[in-house]
Amino acid sequence: DKQSIVNQHARGVLIKECIRDELLYFQHSQYHVSRLHQDWSQERVKYAELQADNWRALSEELEGMPTGD
């Protein structure tokens, strides 16, 4: 009986430690996922701004072209 109680107590401690480790892993992975999304969105904004600048430059160049009117 005593051994069974010791085993059950050890099992309970192990379960609590596993849950704690899982929560820590989850929190760390949440941070990494958030950081990846922030970095990705910042890169997309930079790319969009560069693309808009290119279109503006092209539009300015085209304004000086004859239209045949």
C-alpha positions in Angstrom: 0.0 0.0 0.0 2.8 2.4 0.9 4.5 1.8 -2.4 1.3 2.5 -4.3 0.8 5.8 -2.4 4.5 6.8 -3.2 4.0 5.8 -6.8 0.8 7.8 -7.1 2.4 10.8 -5.5 5.4 10.6 -7.8 3.0 10.3 -10.8 1.1 13.4 -9.6 4.4 15.4 -9.3 5.5 14.2 -12.8 2.1 15.3 -14.3 2.4 18.8 -12.7 5.9 19.2 -14.0 4.9 18.1 -17.5 2.0 20.5 -17.5 4.3 23.3 -16.3 6.8 22.5 -19.1 4.1 22.4 -21.7 2.8 25.8 -20.6 6.3 27.3 -20.7 6.9 25.8 -24.2 3.5 27.2 -25.3 4.3 30.7 -24.0 7.7 30.7 -25.7 6.2 29.5 -29.0 3.6 32.2 -28.8 6.3 34.8 -28.5 8.2 33.4 -31.5 5.0 33.2 -33.6 4.1 36.8 -32.7 7.6 38.0 -33.6 7.6 36.2 -36.9 4.3 37.7 -37.8 5.5 41.2 -36.9 8.7 40.8 -38.9 6.8 39.4 -41.9 4.2 42.2 -41.9 7.0 44.9 -41.6 8.7 43.4 -44.6 5.4 43.4 -46.5 4.9 47.1 -45.7 8.5 47.9 -46.9 7.9 46.0 -50.1 4.6 47.6 -50.7 6.1 51.1 -50.2 8.9 50.3 -52.7 6.4 49.0 -55.2 4.3 52.2 -54.8 7.4 54.3 -55.3 8.1 52.4 -58.5 4.6 52.9 -59.8 4.8 56.7 -59.0 8.1 57.0 -60.8 6.6 55.2 -63.9 3.5 57.4 -63.8 5.6 60.5 -63.7 7.7 59.3 -66.7 4.6 58.5 -68.6 3.0 61.9 -68.1 5.5 63.5 -70.4 4.8 61.1 -73.3 2.7 62.2 -76.2 -0.8 60.8 -76.2 -1.7 61.5 -79.8 -4.5 64.0 -79.0 
